[in-house]
Amino acid sequence: MRNKLAGRSTGKSKSARYYAANPDSREKKNEYNKNYHSTEKRKNYRASLNRANRNAGTYGNGDVKDMSHTKSGRLVRESQSSNRARNGHGKGGRLKQG
């Protein structure tokens, strides 16, 4: 059966509505993010994750897999949707068990 909500917008998140209504805050946030993500520490972190993804053979091949951090600090293969959904709205732990 087809998903009835497929292709329909379900609205904006609370933070998206806030930043749409407060352009000065959005500009400040974007400036902070630009500075934060351009530090050497963040660049190295991104590079290490990309390296792990390439070594696992999941980088850019469309298999819908990511490398996911576990609570013990290991990296394991996991579906992108499961990995990225875990950080939302404080439901459950932030990192995967294992």
Backbone as CSV, one residue per row, in Angstrom:
resi,resn,N_x,N_y,N_z,CA_x,CA_y,CA_z,C_x,C_y,C_z
1,MET,0.839,-1.180,0.000,0.000,0.000,0.000,0.888,1.250,0.000
2,ARG,0.536,2.219,-0.770,1.334,3.436,-0.902,1.148,4.332,0.319
3,ASN,2.223,4.968,0.708,2.177,5.901,1.826,1.364,7.128,1.424
4,LYS,0.306,7.421,2.159,-0.577,8.545,1.824,0.127,9.895,1.964
5,LEU,1.158,9.950,2.807,1.849,11.217,3.041,3.012,11.447,2.085
6,ALA,3.295,10.477,1.234,4.440,10.603,0.327,4.274,11.818,-0.569
7,GLY,5.301,12.650,-0.587,5.277,13.820,-1.450,4.561,15.011,-0.866
8,ARG,4.051,14.893,0.347,3.346,16.016,0.966,4.215,16.598,2.073
9,SER,4.238,17.905,2.128,5.000,18.569,3.179,4.265,18.404,4.502
10,THR,5.021,18.100,5.550,4.392,17.934,6.864,4.624,19.146,7.740
11,GLY,5.103,20.257,7.168,5.297,21.475,7.930,6.744,21.677,8.330
12,LYS,6.986,22.777,9.023,8.335,23.127,9.445,8.530,22.804,10.911
13,SER,9.768,22.524,11.265,10.093,22.290,12.668,9.990,23.611,13.426
14,LYS,9.990,23.513,14.742,9.902,24.706,15.575,11.087,25.641,15.317
15,SER,12.299,25.070,15.208,13.474,25.916,14.983,13.442,26.532,13.586
16,ALA,12.945,25.799,12.577,12.856,26.349,11.222,11.888,27.527,11.187
17,ARG,10.778,27.410,11.919,9.819,28.523,11.993,10.453,29.727,12.684
18,TYR,11.227,29.472,13.747,11.875,30.558,14.483,12.843,31.308,13.580
19,TYR,13.715,30.596,12.885,14.712,31.256,12.055,14.092,31.927,10.839
20,ALA,12.967,31.424,10.355,12.266,32.088,9.261,11.700,33.422,9.726
21,ALA,11.269,33.480,10.986,10.676,34.703,11.540,11.727,35.675,12.076
22,ASN,12.954,35.217,12.289,14.009,36.051,12.872,15.263,36.007,12.009
23,PRO,15.283,36.770,10.926,16.419,36.704,10.005,17.753,37.104,10.633
24,ASP,17.742,38.012,11.626,18.995,38.378,12.283,19.582,37.193,13.036
25,SER,18.699,36.424,13.692,19.150,35.233,14.409,19.685,34.193,13.442
26,ARG,19.021,34.049,12.307,19.487,33.097,11.300,20.874,33.477,10.799
27,GLU,21.087,34.769,10.569,22.385,35.241,10.088,23.474,34.960,11.127
28,LYS,23.150,35.206,12.408,24.104,34.953,13.485,24.434,33.463,13.583
29,LYS,23.405,32.623,13.463,23.588,31.172,13.517,24.448,30.697,12.345
30,ASN,24.168,31.201,11.147,24.946,30.790,9.976,26.401,31.214,10.082
31,GLU,26.643,32.394,10.654,28.019,32.862,10.854,28.752,31.957,11.841
32,TYR,28.057,31.603,12.934,28.650,30.694,13.919,28.981,29.347,13.270
33,ASN,28.022,28.781,12.528,28.231,27.478,11.892,29.392,27.519,10.905
34,LYS,29.485,28.621,10.149,30.570,28.752,9.176,31.925,28.719,9.885
35,ASN,32.025,29.443,11.002,33.283,29.469,11.748,33.573,28.129,12.414
36,TYR,32.545,27.518,12.997,32.720,26.259,13.717,33.146,25.134,12.782
37,HIS,32.462,25.012,11.654,32.719,23.887,10.749,33.962,24.088,9.889
38,SER,34.571,25.267,9.952,35.802,25.482,9.188,37.051,25.316,10.050
39,THR,36.892,24.946,11.323,38.063,24.724,12.174,38.765,23.427,11.751
40,GLU,40.041,23.350,12.029,40.816,22.156,11.670,40.261,20.908,12.346
41,LYS,39.795,21.050,13.576,39.264,19.903,14.315,38.048,19.307,13.601
42,ARG,37.120,20.168,13.144,35.918,19.669,12.449,36.268,19.109,11.081
43,LYS,37.222,19.743,10.387,37.641,19.233,9.075,38.235,17.832,9.208
44,ASN,39.083,17.664,10.232,39.691,16.349,10.453,38.649,15.315,10.827
45,TYR,37.662,15.718,11.627,36.585,14.811,12.034,35.793,14.352,10.807
46,ARG,35.422,15.300,9.947,34.683,14.944,8.729,35.509,14.030,7.837
47,ALA,36.790,14.337,7.718,37.676,13.528,6.879,37.775,12.104,7.415
48,SER,37.845,11.965,8.746,37.949,10.619,9.323,36.674,9.813,9.081
49,LEU,35.520,10.473,9.155,34.258,9.769,8.892,34.151,9.376,7.422
50,ASN,34.563,10.274,6.530,34.550,9.944,5.102,35.496,8.786,4.813
51,ARG,36.660,8.792,5.464,37.634,7.712,5.279,37.039,6.379,5.724
52,ALA,36.377,6.377,6.889,35.757,5.147,7.395,34.663,4.669,6.444
53,ASN,33.900,5.611,5.902,32.832,5.273,4.969,33.406,4.672,3.683
54,ARG,34.503,5.242,3.198,35.148,4.714,1.989,35.729,3.323,2.244
55,ASN,36.384,3.156,3.394,36.980,1.859,3.718,35.930,0.770,3.862
56,ALA,34.736,1.153,4.320,33.653,0.180,4.466,32.981,-0.110,3.127
57,GLY,33.325,0.675,2.102,32.752,0.457,0.773,31.364,1.024,0.619
58,THR,30.960,1.940,1.489,29.596,2.470,1.405,29.553,3.891,0.872
59,TYR,30.701,4.491,0.598,30.737,5.900,0.205,30.322,6.070,-1.249
60,GLY,29.201,6.760,-1.476,28.789,7.148,-2.819,28.274,6.041,-3.704
61,ASN,27.976,4.865,-3.147,27.513,3.784,-4.012,25.996,3.608,-3.968
62,GLY,25.304,4.453,-3.213,23.842,4.418,-3.192,23.255,3.277,-2.397
63,ASP,24.015,2.645,-1.509,23.472,1.522,-0.737,22.714,1.977,0.509
64,VAL,22.585,3.295,0.709,21.821,3.891,1.812,22.373,3.448,3.171
65,LYS,23.694,3.304,3.255,24.334,2.952,4.523,25.250,4.081,4.969
66,ASP,25.392,4.204,6.280,26.274,5.178,6.911,27.164,4.447,7.887
67,MET,28.218,5.128,8.319,28.980,4.643,9.456,28.397,5.330,10.682
68,SER,28.054,4.547,11.691,27.382,5.052,12.883,28.265,4.864,14.104
69,HIS,28.282,5.866,14.985,29.030,5.746,16.233,28.220,4.952,17.250
70,THR,28.893,4.056,17.951,28.251,3.352,19.054,28.622,4.054,20.355
71,LYS,27.982,3.663,21.444,28.293,4.291,22.729,29.708,3.991,23.180
72,SER,30.267,2.874,22.729,31.648,2.538,23.100,32.663,3.249,22.203
73,GLY,32.185,3.977,21.180,33.086,4.734,20.319,33.441,4.045,19.022
74,ARG,32.991,2.816,18.824,33.274,2.099,17.576,32.444,2.689,16.441
75,LEU,32.857,2.414,15.220,32.077,2.780,14.042,31.533,1.502,13.420
76,VAL,30.235,1.474,13.159,29.604,0.314,12.545,28.717,0.784,11.393
77,ARG,28.469,-0.123,10.438,27.574,0.198,9.327,26.137,0.166,9.806
78,GLU,25.351,1.125,9.324,23.944,1.196,9.708,23.203,1.976,8.625
79,SER,21.904,1.750,8.506,21.143,2.491,7.513,21.166,3.979,7.857
80,GLN,21.189,4.810,6.833,21.239,6.254,7.039,20.036,6.735,7.840
81,SER,18.858,6.227,7.539,17.660,6.721,8.205,17.684,6.416,9.698
82,SER,18.132,5.225,10.069,18.216,4.878,11.493,19.265,5.726,12.198
83,ASN,20.405,5.904,11.544,21.499,6.651,12.145,21.120,8.109,12.359
84,ARG,20.501,8.721,11.368,20.219,10.152,11.431,18.964,10.458,12.231
85,ALA,18.075,9.489,12.374,16.839,9.723,13.124,17.075,9.685,14.623
86,ARG,18.141,9.051,15.055,18.367,8.821,16.480,18.558,10.105,17.269
87,ASN,19.015,11.177,16.643,19.340,12.392,17.383,18.156,13.331,17.572
88,GLY,16.956,12.931,17.231,15.847,13.867,17.280,15.044,13.861,18.566
89,HIS,14.757,15.006,19.081,13.777,15.251,20.144,13.991,14.446,21.419
90,GLY,15.199,14.077,21.726,15.503,13.456,23.017,14.879,12.110,23.276
91,LYS,14.490,11.395,22.244,13.886,10.070,22.437,15.002,9.023,22.452
92,GLY,15.205,8.402,23.574,16.222,7.365,23.662,17.611,7.938,23.730
93,GLY,18.598,7.056,23.626,19.988,7.462,23.726,20.461,8.142,22.473
94,ARG,21.528,8.887,22.608,22.053,9.619,21.458,22.831,8.710,20.523
95,LEU,23.539,7.724,21.081,24.343,6.839,20.250,23.844,5.409,20.333
96,LYS,24.167,4.651,19.316,23.751,3.258,19.234,24.461,2.416,20.270
97,GLN,23.767,1.428,20.853,24.385,0.487,21.791,25.397,-0.368,21.023
98,GLY,26.364,-0.923,21.745,27.251,-1.873,21.083,28.639,-1.538,21.158
